Amino acid sequence: MSLTVILIIAIALSLAFHFVGVYAGAKKTVWVMLVFVWAIVVGTAMNEIKPAGYKDIEKMKGQFSDTDKLIEEAGEEVSLYEMITIKKSYQTNKPKQ
């Protein structure tokens, strides 16, 4: 699932919660909750991975050119989202061996 699809689903769910809030008469409460949820999700996706993740990256390095390109683009500090894309690229290429 790509980031675009996830964002479209998230926006649709946000709008659905908004209409539930309008119907229930709790618009402000629902919007405050949505802001907190979005902040937590974005913060989590941008967090740096744990040290064990860097060991996994070292194991994947040098096997596939497109995976190596993603690792190089990620730089020194790899976020959770970048780690997911690196692993997806590695798993896509691995069966081709």
C-alpha distances in whole Angstrom, upper triangle without the diagonal:
4,7,8,7,7,10,11,11,13,15,16,17,19,21,21,23,25,26,27,29,31,32,33,35,33,31,32,30,27,26,28,25,22,23,24,20,19,21,20,16,17,20,18,15,18,20,21,20,23,26,24,21,23,25,22,21,25,24,21,23,25,24,21,22,18,18,21,20,17,20,22,20,20,23,25,23,20,18,15,12,14,14,11,10,14,13,10,13,15,14,13,17,19,19,20,23
4,5,5,6,9,10,11,13,15,16,17,19,20,21,23,25,26,27,29,31,32,33,35,32,30,31,30,27,26,27,25,22,22,23,20,18,20,19,16,15,18,17,14,16,19,20,20,23,25,25,21,23,25,22,21,24,24,21,23,25,23,21,21,17,17,20,18,15,18,20,18,17,21,24,22,18,16,14,11,12,14,11,9,13,14,11,12,16,15,14,17,20,20,21,24
4,6,5,6,9,10,10,12,14,15,16,18,20,21,22,24,26,27,28,30,31,32,30,28,28,27,24,23,24,22,19,19,20,17,14,16,16,13,12,15,14,11,13,16,18,18,22,24,24,21,22,25,22,21,25,25,22,24,26,25,23,22,18,18,20,19,16,18,20,17,16,20,22,20,17,14,13,9,11,13,11,10,14,15,13,14,18,18,17,20,22,23,24,27
4,5,5,6,9,10,11,12,14,15,17,18,20,21,23,24,26,27,29,30,31,29,27,27,27,24,22,24,22,19,19,21,18,15,18,18,15,14,17,17,14,16,19,21,22,25,28,28,24,26,29,26,25,28,29,26,27,29,28,25,24,21,20,23,21,18,21,23,20,19,23,25,23,20,18,16,13,15,17,15,13,17,18,16,17,21,21,19,22,25,26,26,29
4,5,5,6,9,10,11,12,14,16,17,18,20,21,23,24,26,27,29,30,28,26,27,27,23,22,24,22,19,20,21,18,16,19,19,15,15,19,18,15,18,21,23,23,26,29,29,25,27,30,27,26,29,30,27,28,30,29,26,26,22,22,25,23,20,23,25,22,22,25,28,25,22,19,18,14,17,18,15,14,18,19,16,18,21,20,19,22,25,25,26,29
4,5,5,6,9,10,11,12,14,15,16,18,20,21,22,24,26,27,28,26,24,25,24,21,20,21,19,16,17,18,14,12,15,15,12,12,16,15,12,15,18,20,20,24,27,26,23,25,28,25,24,28,28,26,28,30,29,27,27,23,22,25,24,20,22,25,22,21,24,26,23,20,17,15,12,15,17,14,14,18,18,16,18,21,20,20,23,25,26,27,30
4,5,5,6,9,10,10,12,14,15,16,18,20,21,22,24,25,26,24,22,22,22,19,17,19,17,14,14,16,13,11,14,14,11,11,15,15,13,15,18,21,22,25,28,28,25,27,30,27,26,30,31,28,29,32,31,29,28,24,24,26,25,21,24,25,22,21,24,26,24,21,18,16,13,16,18,16,16,19,20,18,20,24,23,23,26,28,29,30,33
4,5,5,6,9,10,11,12,14,15,17,18,20,21,23,24,25,24,21,23,22,19,18,20,19,15,16,18,15,13,16,17,14,15,18,18,16,19,22,24,25,28,32,31,28,30,33,30,29,33,34,31,32,34,33,31,30,27,26,29,27,24,27,28,25,24,28,30,27,25,21,20,17,19,21,19,18,22,23,20,22,26,25,24,27,30,30,31,34
4,6,5,6,9,10,10,12,14,16,17,18,20,21,22,24,22,20,22,21,17,17,19,17,14,16,17,14,13,16,17,13,15,18,18,16,19,22,24,25,28,31,31,28,30,33,30,29,33,33,31,33,35,34,31,32,28,27,30,29,25,28,30,27,26,29,31,28,25,22,20,17,20,22,19,19,23,23,20,23,26,25,24,28,29,30,31,34
4,5,5,6,9,10,11,12,14,15,16,18,20,21,22,20,18,19,18,15,14,16,14,10,12,13,10,9,13,13,10,12,15,15,14,17,19,22,23,26,30,29,27,29,32,30,29,33,33,31,33,35,35,32,32,29,28,30,29,25,27,29,26,25,28,29,26,24,20,18,16,19,21,18,19,23,23,21,24,27,26,26,29,31,32,33,36
4,5,5,6,9,10,10,13,14,15,17,18,20,21,19,16,17,17,14,13,15,14,10,12,14,12,10,14,15,13,13,17,18,16,19,22,25,26,29,32,33,30,32,35,33,32,36,36,34,35,38,37,35,34,31,30,32,31,27,29,31,28,27,30,31,28,26,22,21,19,22,24,21,22,25,26,24,26,29,29,28,32,34,34,36,39
4,5,5,6,9,10,11,12,14,15,17,18,20,19,16,18,18,14,14,17,15,12,14,17,14,13,17,18,15,17,20,20,19,22,25,28,29,31,35,35,32,34,37,35,34,38,38,36,37,40,39,36,36,32,32,35,33,30,32,34,31,30,33,34,32,29,25,24,21,24,26,23,24,27,28,25,28,31,30,29,33,34,35,36,39
4,5,5,6,9,10,10,12,14,15,16,18,16,15,16,16,12,12,15,13,10,13,14,11,11,15,16,14,16,19,19,18,21,23,27,27,30,34,33,31,34,36,34,34,37,38,36,37,40,39,37,37,33,32,35,34,30,32,34,31,30,33,34,31,28,25,23,21,24,26,23,24,28,27,26,28,31,30,30,33,35,35,37,40
4,5,5,6,9,10,10,12,14,15,16,14,12,13,13,9,9,11,10,7,10,12,10,9,13,14,13,14,17,18,18,20,23,26,27,30,34,34,32,34,37,35,34,38,39,37,38,41,40,38,38,35,34,36,34,31,33,35,31,30,33,34,31,28,25,23,21,25,26,24,25,29,29,27,30,33,32,32,35,37,38,39,42
4,5,5,6,9,10,10,12,14,15,14,11,13,14,10,10,13,13,10,12,15,13,13,16,18,17,18,21,22,22,24,26,30,31,34,37,38,35,37,40,38,38,41,42,40,41,44,43,41,40,37,36,39,37,33,35,37,34,33,36,37,34,32,28,26,24,28,29,27,28,31,32,30,32,35,34,34,37,39,40,41,44
4,5,5,6,9,10,11,12,14,13,12,14,14,10,11,15,13,11,14,16,14,15,18,19,18,20,23,23,23,26,28,31,32,35,38,38,36,38,41,39,39,42,43,41,42,45,44,42,42,38,37,40,39,35,37,39,36,34,38,39,36,33,29,27,26,29,30,28,29,32,32,30,33,36,35,34,38,39,40,41,44
4,5,5,6,9,10,10,12,10,9,11,11,7,8,11,10,8,12,13,12,13,16,17,16,18,21,21,22,24,26,30,31,33,37,37,35,38,40,38,38,42,43,41,43,45,45,43,43,39,38,40,39,36,37,39,36,34,37,38,35,32,29,27,25,29,30,28,29,33,33,31,34,37,35,36,39,40,41,43,46
4,5,5,6,9,10,10,9,7,9,10,6,7,11,10,9,11,14,13,14,17,18,18,19,22,23,24,26,28,31,33,35,39,39,37,40,42,41,40,44,45,43,44,47,47,45,44,41,40,42,40,37,39,40,37,35,38,39,36,34,30,29,27,31,32,30,31,35,35,33,36,39,38,38,41,43,43,45,48
4,5,5,6,8,10,10,8,12,12,9,10,14,14,12,15,18,17,17,20,22,21,23,26,26,27,29,31,35,36,38,42,42,40,43,45,43,43,47,47,45,47,50,49,47,47,43,42,45,43,40,41,43,40,38,41,43,39,37,33,32,30,33,35,33,33,37,37,35,38,41,40,40,43,45,45,47,50
4,5,5,6,8,8,8,12,11,8,11,14,13,12,16,17,16,18,21,21,21,23,26,26,27,29,31,35,36,38,42,42,40,42,45,43,43,47,47,45,47,50,49,47,47,44,43,45,44,40,42,44,41,39,42,43,40,37,34,32,30,34,35,33,34,38,37,36,39,41,40,40,44,45,45,47,50
4,5,5,6,5,5,8,8,6,8,11,11,11,14,15,15,17,19,20,21,23,25,26,27,29,31,34,35,38,41,42,40,43,45,44,44,47,48,46,48,51,50,48,48,45,44,46,45,41,42,44,41,39,42,43,39,37,33,32,31,34,36,34,35,38,38,37,40,42,41,42,45,46,47,49,52
4,5,5,6,5,9,10,9,10,13,14,14,16,18,18,19,22,23,24,25,28,29,30,32,33,37,38,41,45,45,43,46,48,47,46,50,51,49,51,53,53,51,51,47,46,48,47,43,45,47,43,42,44,45,42,40,36,35,33,37,38,36,37,41,41,40,42,45,44,44,47,49,49,51,54
4,6,8,8,12,12,11,13,16,16,16,19,21,20,22,25,26,26,28,30,31,32,34,36,39,40,43,46,47,45,47,50,48,48,52,52,50,52,55,54,52,52,49,48,50,49,45,47,49,46,44,47,48,44,42,38,36,35,39,40,38,39,43,42,41,44,46,45,45,48,50,50,52,55
4,6,8,11,10,10,13,15,14,15,18,20,19,21,24,25,25,27,29,30,31,33,35,39,40,41,45,46,44,47,49,48,48,51,52,50,52,55,55,53,53,49,48,51,49,46,47,49,46,44,47,47,44,42,38,36,35,39,40,38,39,43,42,41,44,47,45,46,49,50,51,53,55
4,6,9,9,10,12,14,14,15,18,19,20,22,24,25,26,28,29,30,32,34,35,39,40,42,46,47,45,48,50,49,49,53,53,52,53,56,56,54,54,50,49,51,50,46,48,50,47,44,47,47,44,42,38,37,36,40,41,39,41,44,44,43,46,48,47,47,51,52,53,55,57
4,6,5,6,9,10,11,12,14,16,17,18,20,21,23,24,26,27,29,30,32,36,37,39,43,43,42,44,47,46,46,49,50,49,51,54,53,52,52,48,47,49,47,44,45,47,44,41,44,44,41,39,35,34,33,37,38,36,38,41,41,40,43,46,45,45,49,50,51,53,55
4,6,5,6,9,10,11,12,14,15,16,18,20,21,22,24,26,27,29,30,34,36,38,42,42,41,43,46,44,44,48,49,47,49,52,51,50,49,46,45,47,45,41,43,44,41,39,42,42,39,37,33,32,31,35,36,35,36,39,40,39,41,44,43,43,47,48,49,51,54
4,5,5,6,9,10,11,12,14,15,16,18,20,21,22,24,26,27,29,32,34,36,40,41,39,42,45,44,43,47,48,47,48,51,51,49,49,45,44,46,44,41,42,43,40,38,40,40,37,36,32,31,30,34,36,34,36,39,39,39,41,44,43,44,47,48,50,51,54
4,6,5,6,9,10,11,12,14,15,17,18,20,21,23,24,26,27,31,32,34,38,39,37,40,43,42,42,45,46,45,47,50,50,48,48,45,43,45,44,40,41,43,40,37,39,40,36,35,31,30,29,33,34,33,35,38,38,37,40,42,42,43,46,47,48,50,52
4,5,5,6,9,10,10,12,14,15,16,18,20,21,22,24,26,29,31,33,37,37,36,38,41,40,40,43,44,43,44,47,47,45,45,42,40,43,41,38,39,40,38,35,38,38,34,33,29,28,27,30,32,30,32,35,35,34,37,40,39,39,43,44,45,47,49
4,5,5,6,9,10,10,12,14,15,16,18,20,21,22,24,28,30,32,36,37,35,37,40,39,38,42,43,42,43,46,46,44,44,40,39,41,39,36,37,38,35,33,35,36,33,31,27,26,25,29,31,29,31,34,34,34,36,39,38,39,42,43,44,46,49
4,5,5,6,9,10,11,12,14,16,16,18,20,21,23,26,28,30,34,35,34,36,39,38,38,41,42,41,42,46,46,44,44,41,39,41,39,36,36,38,35,33,35,35,31,30,26,25,25,28,30,29,31,34,34,34,36,39,39,39,42,44,45,47,49
4,5,5,6,9,10,11,12,14,15,16,18,20,21,25,26,28,32,33,31,34,37,36,36,39,40,39,41,44,44,42,42,39,37,39,38,34,35,37,34,31,34,34,30,29,25,23,23,27,28,27,29,32,32,31,34,36,36,37,40,41,42,44,47
4,5,5,6,8,10,10,12,14,15,16,18,20,24,25,27,31,32,30,32,35,34,34,37,39,37,38,42,41,40,40,36,35,37,35,32,33,34,31,29,32,32,28,27,23,22,21,24,26,24,26,29,30,29,32,34,34,34,37,39,40,42,44
4,5,5,6,9,10,11,12,14,15,17,18,22,24,26,30,31,29,31,34,33,33,36,38,36,38,41,41,39,39,36,34,36,34,31,31,33,30,28,30,30,27,25,22,21,20,23,25,24,26,29,30,29,32,34,34,35,38,39,41,42,44
4,6,5,6,9,10,10,12,14,15,16,20,22,24,28,29,27,29,32,32,31,35,36,35,36,40,40,39,39,35,34,35,34,30,31,32,30,27,29,29,25,24,20,19,19,23,24,23,25,28,28,29,31,33,33,34,37,38,40,42,44
4,5,5,6,9,10,11,12,14,15,19,20,23,26,27,25,28,31,29,29,33,34,33,34,38,38,36,36,33,31,33,32,28,29,31,28,26,28,28,24,23,19,17,17,21,22,21,23,26,26,26,28,30,30,31,34,35,37,39,41
4,5,5,6,8,10,11,12,14,18,20,22,26,27,25,27,30,29,28,32,33,31,33,36,36,34,34,31,29,31,29,26,27,28,25,23,25,26,23,21,17,16,15,19,20,19,21,24,24,24,26,29,29,29,32,34,35,37,39
4,6,5,6,8,10,11,12,16,18,21,24,26,24,25,29,28,27,31,32,31,32,35,36,34,34,31,29,30,29,26,26,27,25,22,24,24,21,19,16,15,15,18,20,20,21,24,25,25,27,29,30,31,33,35,37,38,40
4,6,5,6,9,10,11,14,16,18,22,23,21,23,26,26,25,29,30,29,31,34,34,33,33,30,28,30,29,25,25,27,25,22,24,23,20,18,15,13,14,17,18,18,20,22,23,23,26,28,28,29,32,33,35,37,38
4,5,5,6,9,10,14,15,17,21,22,20,22,25,24,23,27,28,27,28,32,32,30,30,27,25,27,26,22,23,25,22,20,22,22,19,17,13,11,11,15,16,15,17,20,20,20,23,25,25,26,29,30,31,33,35
4,5,5,6,9,12,14,17,21,22,19,21,24,23,23,26,28,26,27,30,31,29,29,26,24,25,24,20,21,23,20,17,19,20,17,15,11,10,10,13,15,14,16,19,20,20,22,24,25,26,28,30,32,33,35
4,6,5,6,10,12,15,18,20,18,20,23,22,22,25,27,26,27,30,31,30,30,27,25,26,25,21,21,22,20,17,19,19,15,14,10,10,11,14,15,15,17,19,20,21,23,25,26,27,29,30,33,35,36
4,5,5,9,10,12,16,17,15,17,20,20,19,23,24,23,25,28,29,28,28,25,23,24,24,20,20,22,20,16,18,18,14,13,9,7,9,12,13,13,15,17,18,19,21,22,23,25,27,28,30,32,33
4,6,8,10,13,16,17,14,16,19,18,18,21,23,21,22,26,26,25,25,22,20,21,20,17,17,19,17,14,16,16,13,11,7,5,5,9,10,10,12,14,15,16,18,20,20,22,24,25,27,29,30
4,6,9,12,15,17,14,16,19,18,17,20,22,21,22,25,26,25,24,22,20,20,19,16,16,17,15,12,14,14,10,9,5,6,7,9,10,12,13,15,16,17,19,21,22,23,25,26,29,30,32
4,6,9,12,14,12,14,17,17,16,19,21,21,21,25,26,25,25,23,20,21,21,17,16,18,16,13,14,13,9,8,5,6,9,10,11,12,14,15,16,18,20,21,22,24,26,27,30,31,32
4,7,9,11,10,10,14,14,13,16,18,18,19,22,23,23,23,22,19,19,19,16,14,16,15,11,11,10,6,6,4,6,9,9,9,12,14,14,15,18,19,19,21,23,25,25,28,30,30
4,7,8,6,8,11,11,11,14,15,16,17,20,21,21,22,21,17,18,18,15,13,16,15,12,12,11,8,6,6,5,9,9,8,10,13,12,13,16,17,17,19,21,22,22,25,27,28
4,5,5,7,9,10,11,13,15,16,17,21,22,23,24,23,19,19,21,18,15,18,18,15,15,13,10,9,9,9,13,13,10,13,16,15,15,18,20,19,20,23,24,23,27,29,29
4,5,5,7,9,10,11,13,15,16,19,21,22,23,23,19,19,20,18,15,17,18,15,15,12,10,10,12,12,15,14,12,15,17,16,15,19,20,19,20,24,24,23,27,28,28
4,5,5,7,9,10,11,13,15,18,19,21,22,22,18,18,20,18,15,18,19,16,16,14,13,12,13,12,15,15,11,14,17,14,14,17,19,17,18,21,22,21,24,26,25
4,5,5,6,9,10,11,12,16,17,18,19,18,15,15,17,15,12,15,16,13,14,12,11,9,10,9,12,11,8,10,13,11,10,14,15,14,15,18,19,18,21,23,23
4,5,5,6,9,10,10,14,16,17,18,18,14,13,16,14,10,13,14,11,11,10,9,8,11,11,14,12,9,12,14,11,12,15,16,14,17,19,19,19,22,24,23
4,5,5,6,9,10,13,15,17,18,19,15,14,17,16,12,15,17,15,15,13,13,12,14,14,17,15,12,14,16,13,12,16,17,14,16,19,19,18,21,23,22
4,5,5,6,9,12,13,14,16,16,12,13,16,14,11,14,16,14,15,14,14,12,14,13,15,13,9,12,13,10,9,13,13,11,13,16,16,14,18,20,19
4,5,5,6,10,11,12,13,13,10,9,12,10,8,11,13,11,11,11,12,10,12,12,14,11,8,11,12,8,8,12,12,10,12,15,15,14,18,19,19
4,5,5,8,10,12,14,15,11,10,13,13,9,12,15,13,13,12,13,12,15,16,17,14,12,15,15,11,12,15,14,12,15,17,16,15,19,20,19
4,6,8,9,11,14,15,11,11,15,14,11,14,17,16,16,16,17,15,17,17,18,16,13,15,15,12,11,14,14,10,13,16,14,13,16,18,16
4,6,6,8,10,11,8,8,11,11,9,12,15,14,15,15,16,14,16,16,16,14,11,13,12,9,8,11,10,7,10,12,11,10,14,15,14
4,6,7,9,10,7,6,10,10,8,10,13,12,13,14,15,14,17,17,18,14,13,15,14,10,11,14,12,9,13,15,13,13,16,17,15
4,6,7,10,8,6,10,12,10,11,14,15,15,16,19,17,20,21,21,17,16,18,16,13,14,16,13,11,14,15,12,13,16,15,14
4,7,9,8,8,11,12,12,13,16,17,18,19,21,19,21,21,21,18,16,17,16,12,12,14,11,9,11,12,9,9,12,12,10
4,6,5,6,9,10,11,12,14,16,17,19,21,18,20,20,19,16,15,16,14,11,12,12,9,7,10,10,7,9,12,10,10
4,5,5,6,9,10,10,12,14,16,18,20,18,20,21,19,16,16,17,14,11,13,14,10,10,13,12,10,12,15,13,13
4,5,5,6,9,10,11,13,15,18,19,16,18,18,16,13,14,14,11,9,11,11,7,8,12,10,9,12,15,13,14
4,5,5,6,9,10,11,13,15,16,14,15,16,14,11,11,11,9,6,8,9,6,6,10,10,8,11,14,13,14
4,5,5,6,9,10,11,13,15,13,16,17,16,12,12,14,12,8,11,12,9,9,13,13,12,13,17,16,16
4,5,5,6,9,10,13,15,13,15,17,15,12,13,14,11,9,12,13,10,11,15,14,13,16,19,18,18
4,5,5,6,9,12,13,10,12,13,12,8,9,11,8,6,10,11,8,10,13,13,13,15,19,18,19
4,5,5,7,9,10,8,11,13,12,8,8,11,9,7,10,12,10,11,14,15,14,16,20,20,20
4,5,6,9,11,10,13,15,15,11,12,14,13,10,14,15,13,14,17,18,17,19,22,22,22
4,5,9,10,9,11,14,13,9,11,14,11,10,14,15,13,15,18,18,18,20,24,23,24
4,7,7,6,8,10,10,7,8,11,10,9,12,14,13,15,18,18,19,20,24,24,24
4,6,7,10,13,13,10,11,15,14,12,15,18,16,17,20,21,21,23,26,26,26
4,6,10,13,14,12,12,16,16,14,17,19,19,19,22,24,23,24,28,28,28
4,7,10,12,10,10,14,14,13,16,18,18,19,21,23,24,24,28,29,29
4,7,8,6,6,10,11,10,12,15,15,16,18,20,20,21,25,26,26
4,5,5,6,9,10,11,12,14,15,16,18,20,21,22,25,27,28
4,5,5,6,9,10,11,12,14,15,16,18,20,21,24,25,26
4,5,5,6,9,10,11,12,14,15,17,19,20,22,24,25
4,5,5,6,9,10,11,12,14,15,17,18,21,22,23
4,5,5,6,9,10,10,12,14,15,16,19,21,22
4,5,5,6,9,10,10,12,14,15,18,19,21
4,5,5,6,9,10,10,12,14,17,18,19
4,5,5,6,9,10,11,12,15,16,17
4,5,5,6,8,10,10,13,15,16
4,5,5,6,9,10,12,13,15
4,6,5,6,9,11,12,13
4,5,5,6,9,10,11
4,5,5,7,9,11
4,6,7,8,10
4,6,5,7
4,5,6
4,5
4
